[in-house]
């Protein structure tokens, strides 16, 4: 029996499903018999449903590695002491984490080792270099919608506080598509090495480094499925079609700042200030939350499929583009000729459109106010200013209208 749902059925409303499973014949597929029951007691059915697959989605992943990258999997769920007392011990891989959500991830037979020289003279990856590496090394690269994606285990990003990123949502390549590739920076000083501030705040640091490395791998891969962060509300960018998917009324898209999910930030979900994430991990069962599972399994395929719906269009939760004052921003960025700068064309529904220079690619995130400074290039009056939003997994700089300085978190 399935309860706690609201399904309009003409005049009455169905609020219960009665489901019976029939024993399959030898080598036959299971069959379910379903009856829809209205709140008035009226029954609709019987309907028979034949099993098509044991999985909701099938995705092929190619995992390439930089020559000095640290292995992120498998991860033993009992590695760190901060965990639910009854958490089963298992060796999780990327495939295993998504299998819990009913998604079959199959690793392709090909895997490349990529030399650090592809990251340029500084040996650190920016978004454009990641995109170029994907186009050069991913055997299935086609720039079309497909149930395939590229995962890159790299060493260092061009920021020490970047732990991972779904990078091609911010690459405006003519004819290109979004959500094809993610990168994990396995030697991120902040998140993935024992001396990092995040790990020192979550001792033992060595075990925390292993945990965060695997957490970030699943988190960034989730973005490629068009899942964004758990903690934000229904943000809408200033372009047609942007916004959360039209979830069924039984489970609407809602703000979930303390969701025990792969898509949250563990330290920000935990009460209190600072980087400690004990509250989150004491409760986290290494899964997506119910709303995210609903999206992964039952949203229209084009919302979920890699390279299909644009990033942040019909997404499973909101992820970027909203300030705490309800201002929606969209950035179109291109690499500048010098350094890692980007020239960012910004537009906002509640502020003046303007152009400013940000010294990192502006990946949209929940603001963090631990440290900040102004953009070196002073913007014109009314133009956005830029500040660092602090250590972040797939996050770099935030821009906001100058008049809101001191009001954004």
C-alpha positions in Angstrom: 0.0 0.0 0.0 1.2 3.5 -0.9 -0.2 6.4 1.0 0.5 10.1 1.5 0.0 11.2 -2.1 -2.4 13.5 -3.9 -3.3 12.4 -7.5 -6.3 14.2 -9.2 -8.4 11.6 -11.1 -11.2 13.6 -12.7 -13.5 14.9 -9.9 -12.2 12.6 -7.1 -8.7 12.7 -5.7 -6.6 9.5 -5.3 -4.7 9.3 -2.1 -3.8 5.6 -1.9 -2.4 2.9 -4.1 -3.0 -0.8 -3.5 -0.2 -2.8 -5.1 0.1 -6.6 -5.3 3.1 -8.4 -6.8 2.4 -11.6 -8.8 4.9 -14.4 -8.7 6.5 -14.5 -12.2 6.6 -17.6 -14.2 9.9 -19.3 -14.8 12.3 -16.7 -16.2 9.4 -14.3 -16.6 9.4 -10.6 -15.6 7.5 -9.7 -12.4 4.1 -8.2 -12.7 2.4 -5.7 -10.4 -1.3 -5.3 -10.0 -2.3 -1.7 -9.1 -5.5 -0.2 -7.8 -6.0 3.5 -7.4 -8.2 4.4 -4.4 -9.8 7.8 -4.0 -10.4 9.6 -0.7 -14.1 8.7 -1.2 -13.3 5.0 -1.2 -13.9 4.6 -4.9 -11.5 2.3 -6.6 -10.0 2.6 -10.1 -8.4 -0.4 -11.7 -7.2 -3.1 -11.6 -4.1 -2.2 -13.8 -1.3 -4.5 -14.5 2.3 -3.2 -14.8 5.1 -5.3 -16.3 8.6 -4.8 -15.1 10.8 -3.3 -17.8 14.0 -3.0 -15.8 15.3 -3.2 -12.2 16.7 0.4 -12.7 15.1 3.7 -13.3 18.0 5.1 -15.4 21.1 3.7 -17.1 24.2 5.9 -17.4 27.6 5.2 -18.8 30.5 7.0 -17.1 34.1 7.3 -18.3 36.5 8.0 -15.5 39.8 9.6 -16.5 42.6 10.5 -14.1 45.4 13.0 -13.9 48.8 11.2 -13.5 49.2 12.3 -9.8 45.6 12.2 -8.7 44.6 10.4 -5.4 42.1 7.5 -5.6 38.7 8.5 -4.3 37.0 5.1 -4.2 36.1 2.7 -2.9 35.1 4.4 0.4 34.5 2.4 3.5 31.4 4.0 5.2 32.9 3.2 8.7 36.2 5.1 7.9 35.2 8.1 10.1 33.9 7.9 13.6 31.1 10.5 12.9 28.3 8.4 11.5 25.0 6.9 12.5 25.4 4.1 15.0 23.4 1.6 12.9 25.0 2.6 9.5 25.8 -0.6 7.5 29.5 -0.9 6.6 30.1 -1.1 2.9 32.7 -0.2 0.4 31.0 2.5 -1.7 31.9 3.3 -5.2 30.3 5.8 -7.6 28.2 3.0 -9.0 27.1 1.9 -5.5 26.1 5.4 -4.4 23.8 5.8 -7.4 22.5 2.2 -7.2 21.0 3.2 -3.8 18.9 5.8 -5.8 17.9 3.2 -8.4 20.3 4.5 -11.1 22.6 2.0 -12.8 26.0 3.6 -13.5 28.2 1.5 -15.8 31.9 2.4 -16.1 33.1 2.4 -19.7 36.0 0.1 -20.6 38.2 3.0 -21.6 40.1 5.2 -19.1 42.8 7.7 -19.8 45.7 9.0 -17.8 46.0 12.7 -18.5 49.3 14.5 -18.1 49.4 17.6 -15.9 50.8 19.6 -18.8 47.2 19.8 -20.1 46.5 22.2 -17.2 48.9 24.8 -18.5 52.1 26.2 -17.2 50.8 26.5 -13.6 49.6 22.8 -13.5 46.2 23.9 -12.2 42.9 23.4 -13.9 40.4 26.1 -14.9 37.0 25.5 -16.5 38.1 26.0 -20.1 41.1 23.6 -19.7 38.8 21.0 -18.1 36.4 21.3 -21.0 39.2 21.0 -23.6 40.5 17.9 -21.8 37.0 16.4 -21.9 36.7 17.0 -25.6 40.2 15.6 -26.3 40.1 12.5 -24.0 36.5 11.3 -23.5 35.9 8.6 -26.0 32.1 9.2 -26.1 32.3 13.0 -26.4 29.7 14.2 -28.9 28.2 17.4 -27.6 24.7 15.9 -27.9 22.2 14.6 -25.3 23.1 11.1 -24.2 23.0 9.0 -21.0 26.8 9.3 -20.7 29.1 11.6 -18.8 32.8 12.2 -18.1 34.3 12.2 -14.6 37.9 13.5 -14.2 40.0 12.9 -11.1 42.4 15.8 -11.2 44.9 17.1 -8.8 44.5 20.9 -8.3 42.1 23.6 -9.4 43.3 27.1 -9.9 41.9 27.8 -6.4 43.1 26.0 -3.3 39.6 26.0 -1.9 37.9 24.3 -4.8 37.1 20.6 -4.2 35.2 19.7 -7.3 33.0 21.2 -10.0 30.5 20.4 -12.7 32.3 22.6 -15.0 30.5 22.8 -18.4 27.4 24.6 -17.1 29.5 27.8 -17.4 31.2 27.1 -20.7 29.3 28.9 -23.4 30.6 27.0 -26.4 28.7 27.6 -29.6 26.6 24.5 -30.3 27.7 23.0 -27.0 25.5 21.4 -24.3 25.5 21.5 -20.5 26.1 18.9 -17.8 28.5 16.5 -19.6 31.5 16.6 -17.3 32.6 16.9 -13.7 36.0 17.2 -12.1 37.2 16.2 -8.6 40.3 18.0 -7.3 41.8 15.2 -5.3 44.7 17.3 -3.8 42.5 20.3 -2.9 44.5 21.8 0.1 41.3 22.8 1.9 39.1 19.8 1.4 41.3 16.8 0.6 44.6 17.1 2.3 45.1 16.5 6.0 46.4 20.0 6.8 43.3 21.7 5.3 41.1 23.8 7.5 38.0 21.8 6.7 39.6 18.6 7.7 41.2 20.0 10.9 37.7 21.0 12.0 36.5 17.4 11.5 39.1 15.1 13.1 40.6 12.7 12.6 41.8 14.7 9.6 43.1 11.7 7.6 39.8 9.9 7.8 37.9 13.1 7.0 40.0 13.6 3.9 38.9 10.2 2.6 35.3 10.9 3.4 35.2 14.4 1.8 37.0 13.1 -1.3 34.2 10.5 -1.9 31.4 12.9 -0.9 32.6 15.5 -3.4 32.8 12.9 -6.1 29.1 12.0 -5.7 28.1 15.6 -5.1 29.5 16.9 -8.3 28.3 13.9 -10.3 24.8 14.7 -8.9 25.0 18.1 -10.6 25.5 16.4 -14.0 22.1 14.8 -13.4 20.7 18.3 -13.0 20.5 18.1 -9.3 21.6 21.3 -7.5 22.1 22.1 -3.9 19.6 21.0 -1.3 19.7 24.2 0.7 18.4 26.7 -1.8 14.8 27.7 -2.8 13.2 27.7 -6.2 15.6 30.1 -8.0 14.8 31.3 -11.5 17.4 32.8 -13.9 16.5 35.7 -16.1 15.9 33.5 -19.2 13.0 31.5 -20.6 12.6 28.0 -19.1 14.8 28.5 -16.1 13.6 27.2 -12.7 12.8 24.0 -10.8 11.0 21.1 -12.4 7.2 20.9 -11.9 7.3 18.3 -9.1 4.1 16.5 -8.2 2.1 18.2 -5.4 2.8 15.2 -3.1 6.4 16.2 -2.9 7.0 19.9 -4.0 10.4 21.4 -4.5 11.2 23.0 -1.2 14.2 24.7 0.6 16.0 22.0 2.7 19.0 23.6 4.4 19.5 20.6 6.7 18.8 17.9 4.2 20.8 14.8 4.9 21.8 14.4 1.3 24.8 14.2 -1.0 23.7 17.5 -2.5 24.1 19.5 0.7 27.1 21.2 2.3 27.7 19.2 5.5 29.2 22.0 7.5 26.4 24.5 6.6 23.7 21.9 7.4 25.2 21.5 10.9 24.0 24.0 13.5 26.4 26.6 14.6 29.2 28.6 12.9 32.5 27.2 11.6 33.5 24.2 9.5 32.6 21.4 11.8 30.1 18.9 10.2 29.6 16.5 13.0 25.8 17.0 13.2 25.4 16.2 9.6 27.6 13.1 9.4 26.1 11.7 12.7 22.8 11.5 10.7 23.9 11.1 7.1 23.1 7.7 5.6 25.0 8.2 2.3 22.0 8.8 0.1 20.1 11.4 -1.8 17.0 12.8 0.0 13.5 11.8 -1.0 12.8 14.8 -3.3 16.1 14.2 -5.1 15.3 10.5 -5.6 11.9 11.5 -7.0 13.6 13.7 -9.5 16.3 11.2 -10.5 13.8 8.4 -11.0 10.6 10.0 -12.2 11.3 13.5 -13.7 10.9 13.6 -17.5 14.0 12.1 -19.0 15.1 15.3 -20.8 15.3 17.1 -17.4 17.8 14.5 -16.1 19.8 13.3 -19.2 23.3 14.7 -19.6 23.5 17.3 -22.3 19.8 17.7 -22.7 18.0 20.3 -20.6 20.2 23.3 -20.0 21.8 23.5 -16.6 19.4 25.1 -14.1 16.4 24.5 -16.3 13.8 22.2 -14.8 16.3 21.3 -12.2 15.8 19.0 -9.2 16.1 21.8 -6.6 17.7 25.2 -7.1 21.4 25.6 -7.2 22.7 29.0 -8.3 21.5 32.5 -9.2 19.6 33.6 -6.2 20.7 36.1 -3.6 19.2 36.2 -0.1 17.1 39.2 -1.2 15.4 37.4 -4.1 17.6 38.7 -6.9 18.2 36.3 -9.8 21.4 36.6 -11.7 22.8 34.9 -14.8 26.4 35.0 -15.8 27.7 34.3 -19.3 31.5 34.1 -19.0 34.4 33.7 -21.4 38.0 33.2 -20.6 40.0 36.5 -20.6 43.4 36.5 -22.3 45.5 37.0 -19.1 45.6 34.8 -16.1 42.5 33.1 -14.9 40.3 36.2 -15.1 36.9 36.1 -16.6 34.9 38.9 -18.2 31.4 38.4 -16.9 28.2 39.8 -18.4 25.7 40.1 -15.5 22.0 40.7 -15.5 19.7 40.8 -12.6 15.9 41.1 -12.3 16.2 43.6 -9.4 19.3 45.6 -10.2 21.0 47.4 -13.1 22.7 45.2 -15.7 26.4 45.8 -15.8 29.8 44.3 -16.5 32.5 43.7 -13.9 35.7 41.6 -13.7 35.8 38.7 -11.4 39.1 36.9 -10.7 37.5 33.5 -10.6 34.8 31.9 -12.7 31.5 32.9 -10.9 30.0 29.5 -10.1 26.8 30.2 -8.2 26.5 29.0 -4.6 25.0 29.9 -1.3 27.0 32.9 0.0 29.6 32.3 2.7 30.9 35.3 4.6 34.0 33.9 6.2 36.3 36.2 4.2 36.0 38.6 1.4 37.5 41.4 -0.6 36.5 43.6 -3.5 37.3 43.1 -7.1 40.6 44.6 -8.1 38.9 46.4 -11.0 36.6 48.9 -9.4 33.1 48.6 -11.1 31.0 51.6 -12.1 28.3 52.9 -9.9 25.5 50.3 -9.6 27.6 47.5 -11.1 28.1 44.2 -9.3 31.0 43.9 -6.9 32.8 40.6 -6.5 34.0 38.8 -3.4 35.3 35.4 -2.5 32.6 33.3 -0.9 35.1 31.3 1.0 36.1 27.6 0.7 33.7 25.8 -1.6 33.5 22.5 -3.4 32.3 23.8 -6.8 32.2 27.4 -5.9 34.3 30.4 -6.4 33.1 34.1 -6.5 29.9 35.8 -5.9 28.8 39.1 -7.4 26.0 41.3 -6.1 24.6 44.9 -6.5 26.9 47.3 -4.7 24.0 48.7 -2.7 23.5 45.3 -1.0 27.0 45.2 0.5 26.5 44.1 4.1 23.1 42.6 3.6 24.1 39.4 1.7 25.3 36.3 3.5 
